[in-house]
Amino acid sequence: MDRRSPRRGSCWVDNGLGMPPEVARSGLRNLEQRATALNGALIVADEPDGGTRVTWRVPLD
């Protein structure tokens, strides 16, 4: 995805315990596949003080 192109996205953040590695990621896998199909990206990352940040972005063109 070209960072200069217009894009649309959503970001969700929680302040919980984060996402354990053994958690089923079927819903996240679905979001990732949809983003990839649209030349976008799904990023799942731990927050510094606990919790998880999920960011979904796709280009508008």
Stockholm file with secondary structure:
# STOCKHOLM 1.0

chainA/1-61         MDRRSPRRGSCWVDNGLGMPPEVARSGLRNLEQRATALNGALIVADEPDGGTRVTWRVPLD
#=GR chainA/1-61 SS CCTTSCEEEEEEECCSSCCCTTSCCHHHHHHHHHHHHTTCEEEEEECTTSSEEEEEEEECC
#=GC SS_cons        CCTTSCEEEEEEECCSSCCCTTSCCHHHHHHHHHHHHTTCEEEEEECTTSSEEEEEEEECC
//
